[in-house]
Amino acid sequence: MSLTLFHSPLSPFVRKVVVLLHETGQIDRVTLQGAHLSPVAPSAEVNRDNPAGKIPALRLEDGSVLHDSRVILDYLDHQHAGPPLIPREGAARWRALTLASLADAILDATVLLRYESALRPEDKRWDAWQAGQREKIQRTLDYLESAAIDELASRFDIAAIGAACALGYLDLRLADFAWRERYPRLAHWYAQAQQRPSMRASAPPA
């Protein structure tokens, strides 16, 4: 029996999982099952074993379901024979997970901005709140550019996967952010990272 990944090609959190599956040679173990949902349009099938109603969700061979991309990534990283993409212990583990969490912060803020502009009625949008989300993205990119770029470039691990998917999602949803102009080191790194087969195979549809 294969694993089943509840999947939307536009979800950056799903993309992280798909990238790891390609990087670790596990993509053929997984059946992708479409799940298109939003906070106002949930999926009954996703909710059945996943009360948070979030994707990605991964159904295991025994029928149990894992959800939250961080949990799924950790599980899958224990299922292959190659070098781990999440260090197993020590300072390297906490550093990699912290950088991965910063990438998730970019994704969270970008998703919230997307919901605000696409789902909330225009007369109910809060400009200061949107500005705060953009500032959060900018602060995080400032840090990655100045304090983490060498680590991201040294190995395509859980932190690099997260950062690459976050930058790709910025391109998809916040094209006006123009992050490449402000972060040339990240832009150079991402130009190389997005050529990886795993990134190309998981790219959202144009």
Accessible surface in RSA format (square Angstrom, percent):
REM  Atomic radii and reference values for relative SASA: ProtOr
REM  Chains: A
REM  Algorithm: Lee & Richards
REM  Probe-radius: 1.40
REM  Slices: 20
REM RES _ NUM      All-atoms   Total-Side   Main-Chain    Non-polar    All polar
REM                ABS   REL    ABS   REL    ABS   REL    ABS   REL    ABS   REL
RES MET A   1   193.29 100.1 119.99  79.4  73.30 174.5 101.01  85.9  92.28 122.3
RES SER A   2    51.10  43.2  31.52  42.1  19.58  45.1  24.23  51.6  26.87  37.6
RES LEU A   3     0.62   0.3   0.58   0.4   0.04   0.1   0.58   0.4   0.04   0.1
RES THR A   4    19.89  14.1  19.88  20.2   0.01   0.0   1.54   2.1  18.35  27.7
RES LEU A   5     0.00   0.0   0.00   0.0   0.00   0.0   0.00   0.0   0.00   0.0
RES PHE A   6     5.02   2.5   5.02   3.1   0.00   0.0   5.02   3.0   0.00   0.0
RES HIS A   7    29.89  16.3  29.89  20.8   0.00   0.0  13.51  13.9  16.38  19.1
RES SER A   8    12.44  10.5  12.17  16.2   0.27   0.6   3.87   8.2   8.57  12.0
RES PRO A   9    51.78  37.7  43.12  39.3   8.67  31.5  48.20  39.8   3.58  22.3
RES LEU A  10    68.04  37.9  64.14  45.9   3.90   9.8  64.92  45.6   3.12   8.4
RES SER A  11    18.21  15.4  11.41  15.2   6.80  15.7  14.31  30.5   3.90   5.5
RES PRO A  12     7.29   5.3   5.12   4.7   2.17   7.9   7.29   6.0   0.00   0.0
RES PHE A  13    40.43  20.2  40.43  25.0   0.00   0.0  40.43  24.5   0.00   0.0
RES VAL A  14     1.48   1.0   1.48   1.3   0.00   0.0   1.48   1.3   0.00   0.0
RES ARG A  15    22.95   9.6  19.77  10.1   3.18   7.6  11.12  15.2  11.83   7.2
RES LYS A  16     5.76   2.8   5.76   3.5   0.00   0.0   2.31   2.1   3.45   3.7
RES VAL A  17     0.00   0.0   0.00   0.0   0.00   0.0   0.00   0.0   0.00   0.0
RES VAL A  18    10.60   7.0  10.60   9.6   0.00   0.0  10.60   9.2   0.00   0.0
RES VAL A  19     0.00   0.0   0.00   0.0   0.00   0.0   0.00   0.0   0.00   0.0
RES LEU A  20     0.00   0.0   0.00   0.0   0.00   0.0   0.00   0.0   0.00   0.0
RES LEU A  21     0.07   0.0   0.07   0.1   0.00   0.0   0.07   0.1   0.00   0.0
RES HIS A  22    62.01  33.9  42.62  29.6  19.39  49.6  23.62  24.3  38.39  44.7
RES GLU A  23    54.93  31.5  20.22  15.3  34.70  82.6   7.09  13.7  47.84  39.1
RES THR A  24    21.68  15.4   1.78   1.8  19.90  47.4   8.99  12.1  12.69  19.2
RES GLY A  25    66.37  81.8   0.00   N/A  66.37  81.8  33.40  91.7  32.96  73.8
RES GLN A  26     6.24   3.5   5.75   4.2   0.49   1.2   6.24  13.3   0.00   0.0
RES ILE A  27    45.10  25.7  42.05  31.3   3.05   7.4  42.05  30.3   3.05   8.3
RES ASP A  28   140.72  98.6 107.98 107.5  32.73  77.4  39.36  92.6 101.35 101.1
RES ARG A  29    81.14  34.1  74.54  38.0   6.59  15.7  52.77  72.1  28.37  17.2
RES VAL A  30    16.52  10.9   0.00   0.0  16.52  39.8   0.57   0.5  15.94  43.2
RES THR A  31    69.34  49.3  65.30  66.2   4.05   9.6  50.13  67.3  19.21  29.0
RES LEU A  32    80.50  44.8  54.31  38.9  26.20  65.9  54.34  38.2  26.17  70.4
RES GLN A  33    53.43  29.9  49.94  36.5   3.49   8.3  22.27  47.4  31.16  23.6
RES GLY A  34    54.72  67.5   0.00   N/A  54.72  67.5  21.36  58.6  33.36  74.7
RES ALA A  35     6.54   6.0   1.33   2.1   5.21  11.9   6.54   9.2   0.00   0.0
RES HIS A  36   139.21  76.1 110.11  76.5  29.10  74.4  77.58  80.0  61.63  71.7
RES LEU A  37    46.73  26.0  14.06  10.1  32.67  82.1  18.10  12.7  28.63  77.0
RES SER A  38    27.44  23.2  20.92  27.9   6.52  15.0  21.89  46.6   5.54   7.8
RES PRO A  39    92.12  67.1  52.00  47.4  40.12 145.8  65.53  54.1  26.59 165.3
RES VAL A  40   117.35  77.2  85.81  77.7  31.54  76.0  91.49  79.5  25.86  70.1
RES ALA A  41    53.22  48.9  46.71  72.1   6.51  14.8  52.12  73.4   1.10   2.9
RES PRO A  42    90.96  66.3  67.54  61.6  23.41  85.1  67.67  55.9  23.28 144.7
RES SER A  43    22.82  19.3  16.75  22.4   6.07  14.0  12.44  26.5  10.38  14.5
RES ALA A  44    88.41  81.3  69.39 107.1  19.01  43.3  74.57 105.0  13.84  36.7
RES GLU A  45    72.17  41.4  65.05  49.2   7.11  16.9  22.26  43.0  49.91  40.7
RES VAL A  46     3.06   2.0   0.98   0.9   2.09   5.0   1.52   1.3   1.55   4.2
RES ASN A  47    53.81  37.1  45.32  43.8   8.50  20.5  17.74  42.7  36.08  34.9
RES ARG A  48   155.23  65.2 120.42  61.4  34.80  82.9  70.73  96.7  84.49  51.2
RES ASP A  49    67.40  47.2  48.28  48.1  19.11  45.2  16.01  37.7  51.39  51.2
RES ASN A  50     0.86   0.6   0.86   0.8   0.00   0.0   0.86   2.1   0.00   0.0
RES PRO A  51   122.46  89.2  91.79  83.7  30.67 111.5  95.87  79.1  26.59 165.3
RES ALA A  52    59.80  55.0  24.32  37.5  35.48  80.7  35.83  50.5  23.97  63.5
RES GLY A  53    14.11  17.4   0.00   N/A  14.11  17.4   5.45  14.9   8.67  19.4
RES LYS A  54    99.80  48.7  95.74  58.7   4.06   9.7  63.58  57.2  36.21  38.6
RES ILE A  55    27.88  15.9  13.95  10.4  13.93  33.6  14.27  10.3  13.61  36.9
RES PRO A  56     1.73   1.3   1.66   1.5   0.07   0.3   1.66   1.4   0.07   0.5
RES ALA A  57     0.57   0.5   0.57   0.9   0.00   0.0   0.57   0.8   0.00   0.0
RES LEU A  58     0.00   0.0   0.00   0.0   0.00   0.0   0.00   0.0   0.00   0.0
RES ARG A  59    53.13  22.3  52.71  26.9   0.42   1.0  22.53  30.8  30.60  18.5
RES LEU A  60    24.61  13.7  21.18  15.2   3.44   8.6  21.18  14.9   3.44   9.2
RES GLU A  61    69.54  39.9  59.40  44.9  10.13  24.1  35.23  68.1  34.31  28.0
RES ASP A  62   118.53  83.0  76.31  76.0  42.22  99.8  50.96 119.9  67.57  67.4
RES GLY A  63    38.64  47.6   0.00   N/A  38.64  47.6  26.35  72.3  12.28  27.5
RES SER A  64    53.69  45.4  42.02  56.1  11.67  26.9  48.16 102.6   5.53   7.7
RES VAL A  65    25.65  16.9   2.30   2.1  23.35  56.3   2.30   2.0  23.35  63.3
RES LEU A  66    40.07  22.3  38.16  27.3   1.91   4.8  40.07  28.1   0.00   0.0
RES HIS A  67    60.29  33.0  53.97  37.5   6.32  16.2  33.93  35.0  26.36  30.7
RES ASP A  68    28.48  19.9  26.12  26.0   2.36   5.6  14.75  34.7  13.73  13.7
RES SER A  69     6.13   5.2   3.15   4.2   2.99   6.9   0.10   0.2   6.04   8.5
RES ARG A  70   132.80  55.8 125.32  63.9   7.48  17.8  48.49  66.3  84.31  51.1
RES VAL A  71    75.36  49.6  70.09  63.5   5.27  12.7  74.30  64.6   1.06   2.9
RES ILE A  72     0.00   0.0   0.00   0.0   0.00   0.0   0.00   0.0   0.00   0.0
RES LEU A  73     3.23   1.8   3.23   2.3   0.00   0.0   3.23   2.3   0.00   0.0
RES ASP A  74    43.28  30.3  43.20  43.0   0.09   0.2  12.51  29.4  30.77  30.7
RES TYR A  75    56.05  26.2  48.16  27.4   7.89  20.5  41.70  31.3  14.34  17.7
RES LEU A  76     0.00   0.0   0.00   0.0   0.00   0.0   0.00   0.0   0.00   0.0
RES ASP A  77     0.10   0.1   0.00   0.0   0.10   0.2   0.00   0.0   0.10   0.1
RES HIS A  78   100.43  54.9  74.12  51.5  26.31  67.3  55.15  56.8  45.27  52.7
RES GLN A  79    71.34  39.9  44.25  32.3  27.09  64.5   6.52  13.9  64.83  49.2
RES HIS A  80    34.82  19.0   9.51   6.6  25.32  64.8  16.37  16.9  18.46  21.5
RES ALA A  81   114.73 105.5  69.16 106.7  45.56 103.6  79.43 111.9  35.30  93.5
RES GLY A  82    37.75  46.5   0.00   N/A  37.75  46.5  24.17  66.3  13.57  30.4
RES PRO A  83   105.52  76.9  96.55  88.0   8.98  32.6 102.94  85.0   2.58  16.0
RES PRO A  84    43.97  32.0  43.39  39.6   0.58   2.1  43.41  35.8   0.56   3.5
RES LEU A  85    19.76  11.0  19.76  14.1   0.00   0.0  19.76  13.9   0.00   0.0
RES ILE A  86     2.88   1.6   2.88   2.1   0.00   0.0   2.88   2.1   0.00   0.0
RES PRO A  87    24.88  18.1  19.91  18.2   4.97  18.1  24.88  20.5   0.00   0.0
RES ARG A  88   101.49  42.6  78.70  40.1  22.79  54.3  51.98  71.0  49.51  30.0
RES GLU A  89   139.79  80.3 128.52  97.2  11.28  26.8  44.45  86.0  95.34  77.8
RES GLY A  90    40.94  50.5   0.00   N/A  40.94  50.5  34.80  95.5   6.14  13.7
RES ALA A  91    86.00  79.1  69.63 107.5  16.36  37.2  73.74 103.8  12.26  32.5
RES ALA A  92    61.47  56.5  48.01  74.1  13.45  30.6  56.04  78.9   5.43  14.4
RES ARG A  93    41.53  17.4  41.53  21.2   0.00   0.0   3.37   4.6  38.15  23.1
RES TRP A  94   155.06  62.2 153.70  74.4   1.36   3.2 135.80  72.4  19.26  31.2
RES ARG A  95    74.57  31.3  70.47  35.9   4.10   9.8  45.47  62.1  29.10  17.6
RES ALA A  96     6.58   6.1   4.04   6.2   2.54   5.8   6.28   8.8   0.30   0.8
RES LEU A  97    57.40  32.0  52.35  37.5   5.05  12.7  52.54  36.9   4.86  13.1
RES THR A  98    70.79  50.3  66.65  67.6   4.13   9.9  45.65  61.3  25.13  38.0
RES LEU A  99     5.06   2.8   3.54   2.5   1.53   3.8   3.54   2.5   1.53   4.1
RES ALA A 100    11.05  10.2  10.57  16.3   0.48   1.1  10.62  15.0   0.43   1.1
RES SER A 101    52.58  44.4  49.84  66.5   2.74   6.3  17.71  37.7  34.87  48.9
RES LEU A 102    48.36  26.9  48.12  34.4   0.24   0.6  48.36  34.0   0.00   0.0
RES ALA A 103     0.20   0.2   0.20   0.3   0.00   0.0   0.20   0.3   0.00   0.0
RES ASP A 104     7.46   5.2   7.46   7.4   0.00   0.0   5.32  12.5   2.14   2.1
RES ALA A 105    27.95  25.7  24.00  37.0   3.95   9.0  27.70  39.0   0.24   0.6
RES ILE A 106     0.65   0.4   0.43   0.3   0.23   0.5   0.65   0.5   0.00   0.0
RES LEU A 107     0.14   0.1   0.14   0.1   0.00   0.0   0.14   0.1   0.00   0.0
RES ASP A 108    70.96  49.7  68.19  67.9   2.77   6.6  21.38  50.3  49.58  49.4
RES ALA A 109     0.01   0.0   0.00   0.0   0.01   0.0   0.00   0.0   0.00   0.0
RES THR A 110     0.63   0.4   0.38   0.4   0.25   0.6   0.06   0.1   0.57   0.9
RES VAL A 111    26.28  17.3  26.28  23.8   0.00   0.0  26.28  22.8   0.00   0.0
RES LEU A 112    69.95  39.0  68.82  49.2   1.13   2.8  68.82  48.3   1.13   3.0
RES LEU A 113     6.65   3.7   4.41   3.2   2.24   5.6   4.80   3.4   1.85   5.0
RES ARG A 114    91.18  38.3  87.66  44.7   3.51   8.4  12.15  16.6  79.02  47.9
RES TYR A 115    74.75  34.9  73.36  41.7   1.39   3.6  45.92  34.5  28.83  35.5
RES GLU A 116     7.75   4.4   5.91   4.5   1.84   4.4   1.68   3.3   6.07   5.0
RES SER A 117    57.05  48.2  44.84  59.8  12.21  28.1  33.33  71.0  23.72  33.2
RES ALA A 118    53.78  49.4  16.74  25.8  37.04  84.3  24.98  35.2  28.80  76.3
RES LEU A 119    83.60  46.6  54.82  39.2  28.78  72.4  57.81  40.6  25.80  69.4
RES ARG A 120   110.14  46.2 104.35  53.2   5.79  13.8  13.50  18.5  96.64  58.6
RES PRO A 121    74.35  54.2  62.99  57.4  11.36  41.3  74.35  61.4   0.00   0.0
RES GLU A 122   136.83  78.6 122.43  92.6  14.40  34.3  37.45  72.4  99.38  81.1
RES ASP A 123   122.08  85.5  80.26  79.9  41.82  98.9  51.62 121.5  70.46  70.3
RES LYS A 124   129.85  63.3 109.95  67.5  19.90  47.4  83.08  74.8  46.77  49.8
RES ARG A 125    81.34  34.2  59.27  30.2  22.07  52.6  10.87  14.9  70.47  42.7
RES TRP A 126   160.55  64.4 157.29  76.1   3.26   7.7 145.02  77.3  15.54  25.2
RES ASP A 127   114.32  80.1 106.21 105.7   8.11  19.2  38.78  91.3  75.55  75.3
RES ALA A 128    66.15  60.8  49.48  76.4  16.67  37.9  56.24  79.2   9.91  26.3
RES TRP A 129    74.56  29.9  66.79  32.3   7.76  18.2  50.66  27.0  23.89  38.8
RES GLN A 130    36.82  20.6  36.82  26.9   0.00   0.0   7.74  16.5  29.08  22.1
RES ALA A 131    45.42  41.8  40.83  63.0   4.59  10.4  44.54  62.7   0.87   2.3
RES GLY A 132    30.10  37.1   0.00   N/A  30.10  37.1  25.35  69.6   4.75  10.6
RES GLN A 133    17.70   9.9  17.70  12.9   0.00   0.0   0.00   0.0  17.70  13.4
RES ARG A 134    76.92  32.3  76.18  38.8   0.74   1.8  33.96  46.4  42.95  26.0
RES GLU A 135    97.50  56.0  96.06  72.7   1.44   3.4  32.61  63.1  64.90  53.0
RES LYS A 136    70.30  34.3  70.17  43.1   0.14   0.3  34.13  30.7  36.17  38.5
RES ILE A 137     0.00   0.0   0.00   0.0   0.00   0.0   0.00   0.0   0.00   0.0
RES GLN A 138    71.20  39.8  71.20  52.0   0.00   0.0   5.16  11.0  66.03  50.1
RES ARG A 139   145.56  61.1 138.08  70.4   7.47  17.8  69.71  95.3  75.85  46.0
RES THR A 140     9.70   6.9   7.27   7.4   2.43   5.8   2.43   3.3   7.27  11.0
RES LEU A 141     0.00   0.0   0.00   0.0   0.00   0.0   0.00   0.0   0.00   0.0
RES ASP A 142    63.90  44.8  59.90  59.6   4.00   9.5  26.64  62.7  37.27  37.2
RES TYR A 143    84.45  39.4  81.04  46.1   3.40   8.9  66.21  49.8  18.24  22.5
RES LEU A 144     1.72   1.0   1.72   1.2   0.00   0.0   1.72   1.2   0.00   0.0
RES GLU A 145    22.61  13.0  22.43  17.0   0.17   0.4  17.79  34.4   4.82   3.9
RES SER A 146    86.88  73.4  54.33  72.5  32.56  75.0  46.43  98.9  40.46  56.7
RES ALA A 147    49.07  45.1  24.86  38.4  24.22  55.1  35.05  49.4  14.02  37.1
RES ALA A 148     1.47   1.3   0.00   0.0   1.47   3.3   1.06   1.5   0.41   1.1
RES ILE A 149    11.77   6.7  11.39   8.5   0.39   0.9  11.39   8.2   0.39   1.0
RES ASP A 150   104.38  73.1  96.29  95.8   8.09  19.1  36.02  84.8  68.36  68.2
RES GLU A 151    67.03  38.5  59.05  44.7   7.98  19.0  44.24  85.6  22.79  18.6
RES LEU A 152     3.33   1.9   1.04   0.7   2.29   5.8   1.53   1.1   1.79   4.8
RES ALA A 153    66.67  61.3  36.00  55.6  30.68  69.8  37.50  52.8  29.17  77.3
RES SER A 154    91.07  77.0  50.10  66.9  40.97  94.4  47.70 101.6  43.38  60.8
RES ARG A 155    94.57  39.7  85.63  43.7   8.94  21.3  60.09  82.1  34.48  20.9
RES PHE A 156    22.76  11.4  11.07   6.9  11.68  30.4  11.33   6.9  11.42  32.7
RES ASP A 157    19.06  13.3  19.06  19.0   0.00   0.0   0.00   0.0  19.06  19.0
RES ILE A 158     6.43   3.7   5.58   4.2   0.85   2.0   5.58   4.0   0.85   2.3
RES ALA A 159     3.44   3.2   2.92   4.5   0.52   1.2   2.92   4.1   0.52   1.4
RES ALA A 160     0.00   0.0   0.00   0.0   0.00   0.0   0.00   0.0   0.00   0.0
RES ILE A 161     0.26   0.1   0.26   0.2   0.00   0.0   0.26   0.2   0.00   0.0
RES GLY A 162     1.01   1.2   0.00   N/A   1.01   1.2   0.98   2.7   0.03   0.1
RES ALA A 163     0.59   0.5   0.16   0.2   0.43   1.0   0.56   0.8   0.03   0.1
RES ALA A 164     0.00   0.0   0.00   0.0   0.00   0.0   0.00   0.0   0.00   0.0
RES CYS A 165     0.81   0.6   0.00   0.0   0.81   1.9   0.00   0.0   0.81   0.9
RES ALA A 166     0.32   0.3   0.11   0.2   0.21   0.5   0.11   0.2   0.21   0.6
RES LEU A 167     0.00   0.0   0.00   0.0   0.00   0.0   0.00   0.0   0.00   0.0
RES GLY A 168     8.54  10.5   0.00   N/A   8.54  10.5   4.07  11.2   4.47  10.0
RES TYR A 169    16.37   7.6  13.32   7.6   3.05   7.9   5.95   4.5  10.43  12.9
RES LEU A 170     0.17   0.1   0.04   0.0   0.13   0.3   0.06   0.0   0.12   0.3
RES ASP A 171    51.05  35.8  36.12  35.9  14.93  35.3  25.35  59.7  25.70  25.6
RES LEU A 172    61.26  34.1  34.26  24.5  27.00  67.9  39.70  27.9  21.56  58.0
RES ARG A 173    63.08  26.5  36.90  18.8  26.18  62.3   4.57   6.2  58.51  35.5
RES LEU A 174    16.66   9.3  14.42  10.3   2.24   5.6  15.26  10.7   1.40   3.8
RES ALA A 175    84.56  77.7  57.19  88.3  27.37  62.3  61.72  86.9  22.84  60.5
RES ASP A 176   104.04  72.9  71.40  71.1  32.64  77.2  51.03 120.1  53.01  52.9
RES PHE A 177     8.71   4.4   5.38   3.3   3.32   8.6   7.33   4.4   1.38   3.9
RES ALA A 178    43.88  40.3  29.44  45.4  14.44  32.8  42.30  59.6   1.58   4.2
RES TRP A 179     4.27   1.7   3.88   1.9   0.38   0.9   3.88   2.1   0.38   0.6
RES ARG A 180   101.03  42.4  94.41  48.1   6.62  15.8  48.98  66.9  52.05  31.5
RES GLU A 181   149.29  85.7 114.49  86.6  34.80  82.9  51.34  99.3  97.95  80.0
RES ARG A 182   107.41  45.1  83.69  42.7  23.72  56.5  57.34  78.4  50.07  30.3
RES TYR A 183     7.29   3.4   7.29   4.1   0.00   0.0   6.24   4.7   1.05   1.3
RES PRO A 184    83.51  60.9  77.00  70.2   6.51  23.7  78.99  65.2   4.52  28.1
RES ARG A 185   112.43  47.2 106.00  54.0   6.43  15.3  50.61  69.2  61.82  37.5
RES LEU A 186     0.00   0.0   0.00   0.0   0.00   0.0   0.00   0.0   0.00   0.0
RES ALA A 187    18.44  17.0  14.41  22.2   4.03   9.2  14.49  20.4   3.95  10.5
RES HIS A 188   122.24  66.8 115.82  80.5   6.43  16.4  81.78  84.3  40.47  47.1
RES TRP A 189    17.36   7.0  16.22   7.8   1.15   2.7  10.36   5.5   7.00  11.4
RES TYR A 190     7.33   3.4   7.33   4.2   0.00   0.0   0.67   0.5   6.66   8.2
RES ALA A 191    52.39  48.2  45.64  70.4   6.75  15.4  46.83  65.9   5.56  14.7
RES GLN A 192   113.88  63.7 102.16  74.7  11.72  27.9  41.52  88.4  72.36  54.9
RES ALA A 193     5.85   5.4   1.15   1.8   4.70  10.7   5.62   7.9   0.23   0.6
RES GLN A 194    59.75  33.4  54.48  39.8   5.27  12.5   4.39   9.3  55.36  42.0
RES GLN A 195   102.16  57.1  90.16  65.9  12.01  28.6  42.05  89.5  60.11  45.6
RES ARG A 196    87.74  36.8  84.09  42.9   3.65   8.7  16.67  22.8  71.07  43.1
RES PRO A 197   111.16  81.0 105.74  96.4   5.41  19.7 108.80  89.8   2.36  14.7
RES SER A 198     3.69   3.1   1.98   2.6   1.71   3.9   2.05   4.4   1.65   2.3
RES MET A 199     0.79   0.4   0.16   0.1   0.63   1.5   0.25   0.2   0.54   0.7
RES ARG A 200   148.95  62.5 128.21  65.4  20.74  49.4  35.73  48.8 113.21  68.6
RES ALA A 201    64.83  59.6  23.42  36.1  41.41  94.2  35.24  49.6  29.59  78.4
RES SER A 202    13.80  11.7   1.01   1.3  12.79  29.5   7.34  15.6   6.46   9.1
RES ALA A 203    54.43  50.0  36.28  56.0  18.15  41.3  36.28  51.1  18.15  48.1
RES PRO A 204    34.69  25.3  21.59  19.7  13.10  47.6  21.66  17.9  13.02  80.9
RES PRO A 205    78.18  57.0  60.94  55.6  17.24  62.7  72.64  60.0   5.54  34.4
RES ALA A 206   152.75 140.4  71.96 111.1  80.78 183.8 109.47 154.2  43.28 114.6
END  Absolute sums over single chains surface
CHAIN  1 A    10321.5       8097.4       2224.1       5880.7       4440.7
END  Absolute sums over all chains
TOTAL         10321.5       8097.4       2224.1       5880.7       4440.7
